[in-house]
Amino acid sequence: MTLVGRPLSGVLTDIVQLAQRRTPERKAVSVTMLIRDKASTAAFSAEMALQAEELHYERSYGPCLGAARGRVVIRVADMRIQQRWPDYAAGVVDQIRGRIRCANRTLDGGGELARLPYVCWPWSRRVAAATIGGGAVNDGGGGPIDDPNARASDDTQLGTDRFSWSQRPPPHPQLDALQPWQWELTSAAQLTTSRVQLRLEVSDAGVPPGDIDDAVERLLLAYEELASNGFRHGLAPVHASVTAASDGWLIDVTDTATDHSPTPAVDRDPALGGLGLHLVAQLSQAHGWAVEAGRKHVWAYVRVATAF
């Protein structure tokens, strides 16, 4: 493949076509690019991939955006039953079913929609590649778009020793910390709104100082996971707050289910979700939970310096 003197769009198109040829069991391959958090599809091998990416952009979240923002590998065993992005997944499945009906065929030639794996790899802090359909999701795709240095993520089983959640109070904010940004999480739409607002607040605050783009992406991914877990599994009212300090941010999600501790999933089908706590533990410098004043606090501290 010739790279010198060619436009990036042409190179990326050749890459997705090569990936498609190398992994014929995959039904579509695409590349997503993030520039100042604005996403676009740089190349794709089939229309279903473009449509799936457009759903990402409409909702401002999804597996490929998560992979690019957090620089993690995200593997979903079956988009039909995963629970991390329910409205996004439903849209992808509906679109593919519609294409199948038009073509009068299914992904596996049977009478129903086949199991629908979805895999996203980060190439860099602003680029992610995805495949839709095909075989098992733990095979690295079999093609050229596989980063061996990328961290395993939400839908990949992780070891549990390092990522256990012990009961301990959150750290006290430093004296130079700002007042916390706070939200009450009452709907799925509010989750998205709070994440967008958090990005704006962090950008305007100037605290922590310096070049913090990578750390902000880790913060947003960790916030999305904790806030989503609190909304889905907590007992209302569910509140989320983020406090900025000189070297990082404290995320604190609270609810009234004081008798239910956060429990990372072990030996669970990754398609069913529930592995987000492992991801938060990996993204943060410290994490834990506590009960204070009749509320459960699930917290994580994300430092500007990489915690890995």
MIPA-670832 format. One line per 5 residues: their letters; for each residue x, z, y of C-alpha. Coordinates in steps of 0.02 Angstrom, whole numbers, always signed. Each point is the difference from the previous one (the first is absolute). Layout:
N
A = X:Z:Y; ...
This chain:
308
MTLVG = +0:+0:+0; +70:-52:+169; -17:+133:+136; +115:-55:+142; -81:-97:+140
RPLSG = -177:+23:-64; -147:+87:+86; -50:+169:-70; -174:-62:-44; +70:-134:-113
VLTDI = +117:+121:-88; -139:+125:-31; -115:-136:-66; +134:-54:-123; +23:+182:-54
VQLAQ = -184:+29:-39; -9:-166:-93; +154:+49:-101; -75:+171:-36; -161:-83:-56
RRTPE = +94:-116:-118; +105:+143:-69; -155:+107:-31; -138:-122:-49; -108:+144:-61
RKAVS = -21:+53:+182; -146:-84:+85; +67:+9:+177; +156:+51:+97; +13:+36:+187
VTMLI = +118:+67:+133; -60:+114:+139; +101:+25:+160; -19:+143:+125; +58:-25:+179
RDKAS = -37:+148:+115; -127:+53:-131; -92:-166:+15; -16:-75:-173; -8:-181:-52
TAAFS = +15:-100:-160; +164:-96:+7; -23:-95:-164; -119:-7:-147; -20:-95:-163
AEMAL = -190:+2:-16; -149:+23:+114; -51:+163:-84; +164:+78:+59; -34:-50:+180
QAEEL = -176:+70:-10; +62:+164:-72; +127:+16:+141; -132:-36:+132; -98:+149:-66
HYERS = +156:+106:+31; +4:-53:+180; -185:+29:+29; +13:+179:-63; +178:+40:+61
YGPCL = +45:+72:-170; +23:-49:-181; +138:-14:-132; +110:-129:+85; -6:+83:+171
GAARG = +41:+164:-86; +147:-78:-92; +73:-77:+159; -30:+152:+110; +63:+128:-123
RVVIR = +131:-109:-87; -73:+47:-168; -54:-97:-153; -188:+13:-26; -70:-48:-169
VADMR = -186:+1:-37; -46:-19:-183; -175:-64:+36; -74:-31:+172; -175:+9:-72
IQQRW = +10:+187:-29; +135:+67:+117; -55:+132:+126; +133:+3:+135; -72:-145:+101
PDYAA = -179:-13:-63; -73:-117:+132; +155:-112:+2; +2:-11:-190; -186:-39:-7
GVVDQ = +27:-142:+124; +143:-74:-101; -99:+8:-162; -155:-77:+82; +102:-143:+71
IRGRI = +81:-39:-167; -166:+11:-90; -70:-124:+126; +143:-120:-32; -24:+20:-186
RCANR = -186:-39:+13; +39:-156:+102; +126:-58:-129; -110:+56:-146; +143:+92:-82
TLDGG = +81:+173:-7; +178:+57:+21; +19:+24:-187; -123:-131:-60; -124:+131:-59
GELAR = -176:+39:+57; +48:+134:+127; +130:+25:+135; +163:+47:-85; +100:+155:+36
LPYVC = +72:-31:+173; +177:+68:+28; +71:-2:+176; +184:+31:+38; +88:+11:+170
WPWSR = +189:+7:+27; +86:+37:+165; +138:-122:+45; +44:+88:+161; -79:+117:+127
RVAAA = -114:-140:+59; -27:-114:-151; -95:+25:-163; -39:-118:-144; -152:+12:-113
TIGGG = -65:-70:-164; -181:-2:-60; -58:-7:-180; +104:-24:-156; +75:+121:-124
AVNDG = +55:+180:+5; +51:+65:+170; +154:+95:-56; +104:-152:-45; +75:-28:+172
GGGPI = -93:-165:+14; +130:-94:-100; +46:-100:+154; +121:+5:+145; -101:+115:+112
DDPNA = +51:+166:-75; +98:+128:+102; +91:+117:-122; +39:+118:+144; -180:+19:+56
RASDD = -84:+168:-28; -142:+13:-125; -167:+37:+82; -179:+58:-11; -53:-97:-152
TQLGT = +161:+23:-99; +25:+155:-106; +136:+112:+74; +90:+150:-68; -92:+160:+46
DRFSW = +138:+131:+19; +61:-58:+168; -175:-37:+63; -93:+159:-45; -108:+78:+137
SQRPP = +31:+187:+16; -102:+123:+100; +95:+40:+159; -46:+0:+185; +46:-147:+112
PHPQL = +151:+21:+114; -34:+61:+176; +19:-136:+131; +157:+11:+105; -10:+59:+179
DALQP = +16:-178:+65; -143:-64:-107; -147:-89:+82; -179:+55:-18; -66:-68:-165
WQWEL = -102:-159:-11; -160:+44:-93; -145:-87:-86; -154:+49:-99; -15:-118:-148
TSAAQ = -183:-39:-26; +4:-179:-67; +114:-132:-74; -4:-89:+168; +64:+158:+84
LTTSR = +150:-1:-117; +49:-172:+63; -35:+47:+180; +105:+157:-9; +147:-95:-73
VQLRL = -7:-128:+140; -12:+139:+129; +146:+91:-79; +112:-152:+16; -46:-16:+184
EVSDA = +27:+184:+34; +171:-1:-84; +52:-155:+98; -51:+78:+166; +69:+174:-32
GVPPG = +186:-40:-3; +24:+146:-120; +102:-4:-108; +119:-104:+107; +101:-152:-49
DIDDA = -30:-144:-120; -132:+72:-116; -89:-157:-64; +42:+31:-183; -48:+183:+12
VERLL = -166:-44:+84; -44:-113:-146; +35:+142:-121; -105:+116:+109; -148:-119:+3
LAYEE = +7:-28:-188; +11:+187:-36; -142:+36:+123; -108:-135:-79; +25:+76:-172
LASNG = -33:+182:+49; -147:-41:+114; -78:-112:-132; +21:+133:-134; -77:+131:+114
FRHGL = -148:-110:+42; -35:-50:-181; +33:+166:-86; -15:+134:+134; -152:+100:+51
APVHA = -67:-35:+175; +42:+23:+137; +165:-89:-31; +125:+4:+144; +167:-89:+18
SVTAA = +136:+36:+126; +175:-64:+36; +124:+97:+106; +155:-87:+69; +162:+98:+15
SDGWL = +179:-46:+45; +46:-58:-176; -163:-53:-81; -185:+29:-22; -107:+129:-90
IDVTD = -156:-71:-85; -133:+130:-39; -166:-44:-85; -123:+143:-21; -167:+27:-86
TATDH = -105:+145:-66; +30:-27:-188; +121:+146:-9; -17:+16:-189; +59:-179:-33
SPTPA = +188:-23:+18; +79:-172:+20; +51:-54:-174; +107:-156:-25; -62:-111:-140
VDRDP = +99:+5:-163; -18:-124:-145; -145:-86:+87; -43:-185:+0; +78:-59:+165
ALGGL = -151:-113:+30; -105:+156:+27; +108:+55:+147; +39:+184:+29; +188:-24:+16
GLHLV = +5:+4:+190; +66:+179:+1; +156:-61:-90; +25:-130:+136; -21:+128:+141
AQLSQ = +126:+114:-85; +123:-143:-3; -30:-50:+180; +16:+175:+72; +140:+126:+23
AHGWA = -114:+145:-50; -179:+17:-63; -120:+131:-68; -167:+82:+22; -70:+167:+56
VEAGR = -162:+92:+36; -19:+70:+174; -155:+67:+89; -118:-66:-133; +70:-177:-2
KHVWA = +117:-91:-118; +149:-84:+86; +88:-144:-87; +153:-44:+102; +157:-106:+4
YVRVA = +147:-8:+120; +69:-174:+30; +172:+1:+81; +75:-142:+101; +155:+8:-110
TAF = -39:-79:-168; -48:+134:-126; +56:-96:-155
